[in-house]
Amino acid sequence: MEVKAVMNLAPEEYLKDRVDDQINWYDRKSQTNQRWYKRLRIMEVVAAASIPFLVGYMTEGEFWIKFVVGFLGVVVTVITGIIGLYRFQENWIEYRTTCESLKHEKYLFLTQSEPYAGEESFPFFVERIEALISTENTKWYQRLQSKKKDVSLNN
């Protein structure tokens, strides 16, 4: 978004349509990634901890325990792969950081605190907000390219 185009917007409109919208988006994405990360890690820990417990009860003829132990090993491996592929923890932290940075800039602007104490505070505010959003978009694109490279190297 170009700053010159934004100059036609009132600060209230920009805050509502752009800043608050982005804050809400990053907040939701952060919470979703946090929930997925914690759920998967709990499942992984429970499955991994169950393996040695079940092995202790394994005897020669008990096929079902061998099957369950093997299945739990697969579950642990799959969960570890999913966590690595989707980067839930990293996304959770990055989205939360961006959300909090946007809030910080918003409140500095609303209170006319430094660096927004001057007459040209709105264009400067827009530049900083758009830079935060752009930086996050660039990080996302780089992660996407990295995933594509990893997939192509493994094929």
PLY file of the C-alpha trace (Angstrom):
ply
format ascii 1.0
element vertex 155
property float x
property float y
property float z
element edge 154
property int vertex1
property int vertex2
end_header
0.00 0.00 0.00
1.51 3.31 -1.01
1.62 6.06 1.55
0.40 8.65 -1.00
-2.76 6.61 -1.58
-3.33 6.41 2.17
-3.17 10.18 2.54
-6.71 10.24 1.16
-7.82 8.07 4.09
-8.69 9.52 7.44
-6.55 8.16 10.28
-9.64 6.61 11.90
-10.46 4.77 8.67
-6.90 3.50 8.28
-6.81 2.37 11.91
-10.07 0.47 11.54
-9.69 -0.94 8.04
-5.99 -1.74 8.04
-4.38 -1.70 11.47
-7.17 -3.28 13.52
-7.85 -5.78 10.75
-4.18 -6.85 10.72
-3.98 -6.97 14.51
-7.04 -9.24 14.59
-5.63 -11.46 11.81
-2.25 -11.91 13.49
-3.94 -12.49 16.85
-6.19 -15.24 15.43
-3.32 -16.89 13.54
-1.09 -16.77 16.60
-3.76 -18.42 18.76
-4.49 -21.10 16.15
-0.81 -21.98 15.75
-0.33 -22.03 19.52
-3.27 -24.43 19.97
-2.05 -26.77 17.20
1.49 -26.76 18.53
0.46 -27.54 22.12
-2.06 -30.22 21.12
0.41 -32.01 18.87
3.23 -31.81 21.41
0.98 -33.22 24.14
-0.03 -36.09 21.85
3.62 -36.69 20.98
4.72 -36.77 24.63
1.87 -39.09 25.66
2.56 -41.48 22.77
6.32 -41.48 23.40
5.86 -42.03 27.14
3.45 -44.91 26.52
5.98 -46.91 24.53
8.35 -47.88 27.37
5.38 -48.45 29.67
3.80 -50.93 27.25
7.13 -52.62 26.49
7.35 -53.48 30.18
4.19 -55.57 29.84
5.20 -57.25 26.60
5.59 -61.03 26.59
6.39 -63.44 23.76
2.88 -64.13 22.58
1.21 -60.74 22.98
0.91 -59.45 19.45
-1.48 -56.61 20.32
1.09 -54.92 22.59
3.74 -55.17 19.85
1.26 -53.68 17.42
0.35 -50.82 19.78
4.02 -50.06 20.51
4.80 -49.99 16.79
1.77 -47.81 16.09
2.74 -45.35 18.82
6.23 -45.11 17.29
4.63 -44.22 13.97
2.38 -41.65 15.69
5.40 -39.97 17.33
7.25 -39.85 14.00
4.25 -38.43 12.12
3.56 -35.77 14.76
7.22 -34.72 14.77
7.09 -34.40 10.99
3.89 -32.36 11.06
5.28 -29.99 13.69
8.44 -29.53 11.62
6.59 -29.06 8.35
3.97 -26.59 9.52
6.23 -24.78 12.02
3.39 -24.14 14.46
5.65 -22.90 17.26
7.62 -20.54 15.01
4.44 -19.18 13.42
2.81 -18.73 16.81
5.75 -16.67 18.08
6.22 -14.65 14.87
2.52 -13.85 14.54
2.31 -12.88 18.22
5.37 -10.64 17.85
3.91 -8.90 14.79
0.52 -8.50 16.49
2.08 -6.94 19.58
4.32 -4.66 17.46
1.27 -3.42 15.55
-0.57 -2.76 18.82
2.46 -0.93 20.18
2.64 1.37 17.15
-1.12 1.93 17.24
-1.08 3.06 20.87
1.96 5.28 20.38
0.12 6.93 17.48
-3.18 7.28 19.36
-1.46 8.93 22.33
0.70 11.07 20.05
3.78 9.75 21.84
7.22 9.73 20.26
7.83 9.17 17.41
4.30 10.39 16.55
4.31 13.73 18.33
4.68 15.93 15.23
2.35 17.22 12.54
3.36 14.58 10.00
2.70 11.72 12.38
0.05 9.96 10.28
2.21 9.37 7.17
5.07 8.22 9.41
2.69 5.90 11.26
1.48 4.41 7.98
5.07 3.82 6.82
5.95 2.00 10.03
2.78 -0.11 10.03
3.25 -1.09 6.40
6.91 -1.90 7.08
5.89 -4.27 9.90
3.34 -6.00 7.69
5.74 -6.14 4.75
8.48 -7.66 6.90
6.13 -10.41 8.06
5.02 -11.06 4.48
8.65 -11.31 3.38
9.42 -13.80 6.17
6.40 -15.87 5.17
7.50 -15.91 1.52
11.04 -16.94 2.49
9.69 -19.79 4.64
7.52 -20.93 1.74
10.50 -20.91 -0.64
12.57 -22.81 1.92
9.88 -25.49 2.16
9.77 -25.81 -1.63
13.56 -26.15 -1.75
13.50 -28.82 0.98
10.84 -30.79 -0.89
12.73 -30.61 -4.20
16.00 -31.73 -2.53
14.27 -34.77 -1.04
12.85 -35.89 -4.40
0 1
1 2
2 3
3 4
4 5
5 6
6 7
7 8
8 9
9 10
10 11
11 12
12 13
13 14
14 15
15 16
16 17
17 18
18 19
19 20
20 21
21 22
22 23
23 24
24 25
25 26
26 27
27 28
28 29
29 30
30 31
31 32
32 33
33 34
34 35
35 36
36 37
37 38
38 39
39 40
40 41
41 42
42 43
43 44
44 45
45 46
46 47
47 48
48 49
49 50
50 51
51 52
52 53
53 54
54 55
55 56
56 57
57 58
58 59
59 60
60 61
61 62
62 63
63 64
64 65
65 66
66 67
67 68
68 69
69 70
70 71
71 72
72 73
73 74
74 75
75 76
76 77
77 78
78 79
79 80
80 81
81 82
82 83
83 84
84 85
85 86
86 87
87 88
88 89
89 90
90 91
91 92
92 93
93 94
94 95
95 96
96 97
97 98
98 99
99 100
100 101
101 102
102 103
103 104
104 105
105 106
106 107
107 108
108 109
109 110
110 111
111 112
112 113
113 114
114 115
115 116
116 117
117 118
118 119
119 120
120 121
121 122
122 123
123 124
124 125
125 126
126 127
127 128
128 129
129 130
130 131
131 132
132 133
133 134
134 135
135 136
136 137
137 138
138 139
139 140
140 141
141 142
142 143
143 144
144 145
145 146
146 147
147 148
148 149
149 150
150 151
151 152
152 153
153 154
